[in-house]
Amino acid sequence: MSAPPGTAWAPGDLISAARMTLMSFLKLTSAQASALNPKFPGQAIFVKDTGVGFNQDTVYVLNTAGNAWIPMAGGKHKHDADTDINGGFYSDILVANATKVMNMQASVLGDYMNVGTGTATEEPTSGRIALTCAASGNFRHLSRGGVGLDFGRQSTFVFKGNSTANIQFTARIGACMENVNDAATDTRKYGIEACDSAGTTQNWQIISATGAGGSRTNTSTTSTALQAAATAYRLLHNVGSSVQFFVNNTLNQTKSTNIPASGSNSINNLSAGYRTNNATSKTLYVHHSRLLGSVSDTAFT
């Protein structure tokens, strides 16, 4: 005897055409797929051309009711229609993840909280903000926060800008970094920093901390802080493993010590600050900053 199609094989079962049809991965034209009979729930087919409601080079599975082929949308699709082949509407994805995804970005001065003794000036024709510190000790810090970044999930911080100096200055840029004029802390964070008061040229340092006492450490990079033109910096936080530092989309350095693996921080989600440590005026140009990651919980804490 032969068991019904779609059930497990048992000793003594005979091969049947129906069962072989169900178990076979058929490669069909759209016309053949449309006319396929019999067909069975859970059956998979590959369609070789477009027509009769099918799309070329697409795998379909018959639904439980046996009345509709569901496309396995593995190729490119735009989420611009409420259909399986298009992956559903993109807006549905955004709504479903509204309390889960952090997508925070800023490009103009009004996007940030803005504190300090230096100046922050928008330069619209250049598409940037100038943080200028003219007198020794002057600082300016831009930040945006209020939502807990989940350090138990991967995230990335992107910053486009450039510093006009690499000596006698302090700069802090990154996710949940302290204000540039404040003492360093061990709160959860990752970013880049450079600091000098002795006239020694500085490369960027990758900074991270886990929230535990004494966990804030740095790793040197080969990227000088002084840049004549806007530069794209990116930090990729791999949970509990590493922080990777990219310059203009090229990996420059990886930090693998004191990498946050849990918890959250809602202070200075976006953070960029600058200070001059002598009487020479210096400027940090800020074009754009962005943080992509996960919100720590549905209460935005």
Order of alpha helices (4+ residues) and beta strands (2+ residues): alpha-beta-alpha-beta-beta-beta-alpha-beta-beta-beta-beta-beta-beta-beta-beta-beta-beta-beta-beta-beta-beta-beta-beta-beta
